[in-house]
Amino acid sequence: LKQQYPIKRWEKTSTLFTFDSWDSATQSKLAAMAGEDPQKLADKIPRHTARIGTQQSQVEQYGHIKEPIIVILHPRRTINDPLGGFELLEGHHRVVAMMRQYGKMGFYAPAYIGRL
């Protein structure tokens, strides 16, 4: 991680995330995870069905996720990703569960944010 990203500092906070908050690569991955046939994903991602089920149950029971996600904030706009935004490193199943629960409205989640 240190070699790939010149992170200046980490911050633990609760942040509002909407689908537009994510960089384009994360948006594509989350959309695929949320919309793809669960059995196909189960073949690609270890324990996918169980993991998404656990996170979905937690969101339905508590209304939020407890475990922080880990993201990198890309503040600048580039040719490859004109939106910039958050790149999700850890917590894909948690985010998909929250997106299913709250949709376009977005959701607050605990997060470790790496700032470049």
N, C-alpha and C positions, 0 to 999 in steps of 0.2 A: 504494500500500500504506500509506503514511504517513497519508493522509487517511482511509482506511477503518478502520484499527486504531491505537489509541493504544499502540503497543508501547513498553514501558519498557526492555527489554533483549533481546538475542539471545544464545542459548546454543548452542554446538555440543557435542553429546553423543551417546552411543549409548543408545537407549531401547528398552524392551520395548513392542511394540505388539500388541494383540489387536484383534479386530473391535470389541469394546466400548470400546476406547480412543478411537474416533473420534466426533465429534459426529454428530448424526442426518443432516445433509445429506451429509457425507462417507460415512457408512455406505450411504446410498442410492446415491450415485454409484459407489462401489466394487462394491456388489452388482450394479448394472446392468452395469458393465464386465466383471465376472467371469462373469456368467451370460448376457449378451445374445449373440446371434448375432454372431460376429466380423465377418461381412461387413456387417451393418447398422452396426456401430461404425466400420468402415473408411470408410463413407460420411460419418460425422459427424466423426471424429477423423483428422487427417492422419497417414498412415503408421502407423495403429494396429497392423495385423497385424505389420509389421516391428518396431515398437517393443516390443510385448509379447513377440515371439519372441526379441529380443535380451536382454531382461531375464530371461525364463524360462531361457534358455541360461546366463546368468551365474549365476543362482541354482542351477541344477542342477550347474554346474561347480564353483563356489566355496562354495555353501551359504549365501550372503548377497549383499547388494547392496553395491557399493563407494561409489557416488555418494550423497551425503546427500539426504534428502528435506527439504522445507521445510514447517513446520507452525506454526500459531498455537494456543496453549493457552488454551482458554476455561474458566477455573476455576469460574466461578459457574453456578449453575443458573438457567434462565429458563423462562418459560411456553412459549415456542416450542421450546426444546431443553432438557428437564429433565435430560438426561444431561451437558450440557457436553462437555468433552473436546477432542481435537485436531481442528482443521480442516486438512485437507491442501490446501496451495497448489500444491506442485510434487512430482511423483514418483508420480503415479497408476499408471503402468504398472509401476514398481518394486514398489509396494505390492501390486498385484494378483498379480504373480509370486510374491512372498513369501507371500501368503495362500494361493495354490494349493499351494505347497510345504509350508507348516507348519500351515495350517488354524487350528482353534480354539486350538491350543497357543500361537500367537503367534510373534513373531520379534523379534530385536534388529536395529535399523537405525541407521545414522548419521543424525543429524537436526540441522537448525538449528531451534531452537524460539523462536518469538517469544512473549515473556511480556507479558501485558497488565497 
